[in-house]
Amino acid sequence: MLRRAFQAFVVLLAGALLSPSKALADYTTPHAELVCQKGLSIALVRFTLTVDEDRVAYRRLPAHVDEGLSATRTLGRSNCTMANGWKIRLRDGQEQPFAYGMGYADPPAFFSLWIAQRKILSRKQYKPGYGMDDDPWLIGIVIRPDRLTYCRVAANDDAPDKGAITCRDEPLILARHKVDRIEYGPGPRAPVGTILLAHGTTEPSLCRKFLRLRSKGFEDVSATTNDTANIFGALSNAPGIAEAKIQVAPGVWRKLVRWGGNNHYFDGDVMMLAPLSAQTSKVLKDDMIADATRFPADRLPRGWHVIAGQSPGLYPDVNWRYVHFDTQRIDGWLYLLAQPSNETERPTAILVAPTAQGFRRVCVFQRAEPHF
């Protein structure tokens, strides 16, 4: 998939742009782990960044701050137990990278922290990103029964590897935090990445067939898959516009038009159904994309229908510029899979069937995500 593949390529280059000392880097990777030692009622959460395939190495903190825990070799743990019986859990992640926008190929990294089954911190940033070069790096948090000690390195070209470390305490009052019933609830949760059918699904058997056809799920797909490339033949005269002849009901044919973009202003697709005789290049004009609220369907000729975000039942709260469409044939009929450009939007994807008058929603998919 070209759009996401290009994003990934840009992300690989981001490490080379972070600082002069990393100018030869192909990619950078943030890391986070937990450290506990037997007999000590103290724990350490630590963070770092590696370049290419460099060994993961964390900075040493002042000994009076962490009682020497930061001298422990890298173990890659995300769960450990303090001597007082508190179980500590860490989960880290990164924001979504984008192939456009200053600094957006270098996303921030964040983490969540649980102590004795209570969520103490949620999605807290430790690595700056998105061009926020003046933000400090969080390189460690020391956990004690009465306090958390945050240790940071000021923004510099070689952070977090170099630079003065400053630490400050914040009180920890465990009783102020409730047990996280999602993280520590009864019964198993669906494994992360599992695709689930969500409320609004109208044809579950067809949706399960779709998932079997997409054995690898639908991560990183849009209107550039092989199936879509086969459906849309030659491009029309207008940039980003392609069209194909499809059957929407027995004996009923329409022209399916895709107007797509992959830039900051228009990172999505507008799908349209038109009469077979429609002359696309005479109807679609660049100024239509400039509409700030929604695609101006009232400016389309009679018999045209829009399938796009910001429509009832199809991401009504997401601007139509930021929903992409992919195609899939099931039992000879064409379906469109809608996915928001912003991966935090929910649901993860919606499958619709084109009809003579627009579309009908068939499947609502939700991917099981990490709990932060």
Secondary structure, 3 states (H helix, E strand, C coil): CHHHHHHHHHHHHHHHHCCHHHCCCCCEEEEEEEEECCCCCCEEEEEEEEECCCCCCCCCCCHHHHCCHHHCCCCCCCEEECCCCCEEEEEEEECCCCCCCCCCCCCCEEEEEEECCEEEEEEEEEECCCCCCCCCEEEEEEEECCEEEEEEECCCCCCCCCCCEEEEEEECCHHHCCECCCCCCCCCCCCCCCEEECCCCCCHHHHHHHHHHCCCCCCCCCCCCHHHHHHCCCECCCCCEEEEEEEEECCEEEEEEEEEEECCCCEEEEEEEECCCCCHHHHCCHHHHCCCCCCCHHHCCCCCEEECCCECCECCCCCHHHEEEEEEEECCEEEEEEEECCCCCCCCEEEEEEECCEEEEEEEEEECCCCC
